Amino acid sequence: IRVHITLLIFLPLIVGHLAKAMGVQSFTWGLVAAVGLFASVALHELGHSLVAIKKGCRVRDILLLPIGGVAQLESMPTRPKDEFHVAIAGPAVSLALAAIGRFCGGFLAASRLYAPARVLLVLGSINLMLVLFNLLPSFPMDGGRVFRAWLTPKLGRLAATAVLARDLHPERLPGDE
């Protein structure tokens, strides 16, 4: 797992933003939340990577950026079912982290441990937003890959990819009539 230098450059801004979102004036709690956020992104990408490895693909590395993470695979699964499993694994991890964050945050709030509760509640909410954002049917995001895996048995991989590319670039593609 590698961290891009821009993540370190933006880290103070992210810490300040998370501290403000949690309603705390503590750099420490903002830093804890920022580390939790990037751990969540790393776990999301590890979800993709572990399933890809199980499906016979090699993983080069995982790169964490200020805007998220990228698991670099040497090859993508060729079977639609395998591509679906690899694509959905990351959002599934994020959904589990959202549930854990919300549940544990609620438990800590009930125990009057308000600062750590806020961190977990915010991380739970962020992970839920990550699930929703990643499942947008836009290629090459997770939702686009899920959609391509669904279309491939009907259209073939190339045509399924073209359908998604058309959504990104609506001008006519060669062969459109």
Beta strands, then each sheet from edge to edge (+ up, - down):
strand 1: 2-3
strand 2: 59-65
strand 3: 68-73
sheet 1: 1+ 2+ 3-
end
